[in-house]
């Protein structure tokens, strides 16, 4: 069975909180390979939301990704791309002025 490993740096501001963890788990679940994440002394199943959240990886943390199976290369590539896109989260400076994270404008009508 092919084995593919990568070190990934978490660069989104809030780290692996609920939403990014959910996206990572959903991405991992698309593949048949066994996929694990390691951070510090912890190794968890990347298809387990509880495990991924338990890692507590913050912004700047380096996590080790390992996939074993026929689709390991594709699995690692997909997760790596997700991490590199900051889990598709907008950064504060990327939002138009007056737009909040809730989608409610903070501007007052004229």
C-alpha positions as CSV (number, residue, x, y, z in Angstrom):
1,X,0.0,0.0,0.0
2,X,1.3,3.5,-0.9
3,X,2.2,5.8,2.0
4,X,2.3,9.5,1.6
5,X,3.4,12.0,4.3
6,X,3.5,15.8,4.6
7,X,4.1,18.4,7.2
8,X,1.5,21.2,7.1
9,X,1.5,24.5,8.8
10,X,-1.8,25.8,10.1
11,X,-1.9,29.4,8.9
12,X,-5.5,30.5,9.5
13,X,-5.9,32.8,12.5
14,X,-7.9,30.6,14.7
15,X,-6.3,27.2,14.0
16,X,-8.2,24.0,13.8
17,X,-11.4,25.1,15.5
18,X,-14.8,23.5,14.7
19,X,-15.3,24.7,11.1
20,X,-11.8,24.0,9.8
21,X,-11.8,20.7,11.6
22,X,-15.2,19.8,10.1
23,X,-13.9,20.6,6.6
24,X,-10.7,18.6,7.1
25,X,-12.7,15.6,8.4
26,X,-15.2,15.8,5.5
27,X,-12.3,16.0,3.0
28,X,-10.5,13.0,4.6
29,X,-13.8,11.0,4.5
30,X,-13.8,11.2,0.7
31,X,-10.9,8.8,0.6
32,X,-10.5,5.1,1.3
33,X,-7.0,5.5,2.7
34,X,-6.2,5.4,6.4
35,X,-5.4,9.1,7.2
36,X,-3.9,10.2,10.5
37,X,-2.7,13.6,11.8
38,X,0.0,14.0,14.4
39,X,0.6,17.1,16.5
40,X,3.0,16.9,19.4
41,X,2.6,13.5,21.1
42,X,-1.0,13.0,19.8
43,X,-1.9,11.0,16.7
44,X,-5.5,11.0,15.6
45,X,-7.7,9.6,12.9
46,X,-8.3,12.5,10.4
47,X,-11.8,11.2,9.8
48,X,-12.8,11.8,13.4
49,X,-14.0,15.3,14.3
50,X,-13.4,14.6,18.0
51,X,-9.8,13.5,17.3
52,X,-9.0,16.5,15.1
53,X,-10.5,19.0,17.6
54,X,-8.6,17.3,20.4
55,X,-5.3,18.1,18.7
56,X,-5.7,21.8,19.6
57,X,-3.6,22.9,16.7
58,X,-3.3,26.7,16.6
59,X,-2.1,29.2,14.0
60,X,1.5,28.5,13.3
61,X,1.3,24.9,14.4
62,X,2.9,22.2,12.2
63,X,0.9,19.0,11.9
64,X,2.1,15.8,10.3
65,X,-0.3,14.2,7.8
66,X,0.1,10.6,6.9
67,X,-2.1,8.6,4.5
68,X,-1.8,4.9,3.6
69,X,-3.8,3.3,0.8
70,X,-4.5,3.3,-2.9
71,X,-5.7,6.9,-3.0
72,X,-3.1,8.2,-0.4
73,X,-1.5,10.7,-2.8
74,X,-4.8,12.2,-3.8
75,X,-6.0,12.4,-0.2
76,X,-2.8,14.1,1.0
77,X,-3.0,16.6,-1.9
78,X,-6.6,17.5,-1.2
79,X,-6.0,18.0,2.5
80,X,-2.8,20.0,1.8
81,X,-4.7,22.3,-0.6
82,X,-7.5,22.8,2.0
83,X,-4.9,23.8,4.6
84,X,-3.1,26.1,2.1
85,X,-6.4,27.8,1.3
86,X,-6.8,28.5,5.1
87,X,-9.9,26.3,5.1
88,X,-11.6,28.8,2.8
89,X,-12.0,31.3,5.7
90,X,-11.8,35.0,4.9
91,X,-9.3,37.0,6.7
92,X,-10.5,40.2,8.4
93,X,-8.8,42.4,5.8
94,X,-10.4,40.5,2.9
95,X,-14.0,41.5,3.8
96,X,-15.5,44.6,2.2
97,X,-15.7,47.5,4.6
98,X,-18.8,47.4,6.8
99,X,-19.5,43.7,6.2
100,X,-19.4,41.5,9.3
101,X,-18.7,37.8,9.6
102,X,-22.5,37.3,10.1
103,X,-23.3,38.9,6.8
104,X,-25.0,41.8,8.5
105,X,-23.8,45.2,7.4
106,X,-22.5,47.5,10.2
107,X,-23.3,50.6,8.0
108,X,-26.3,52.6,8.8
109,X,-28.8,53.4,6.0
110,X,-28.7,56.9,4.5
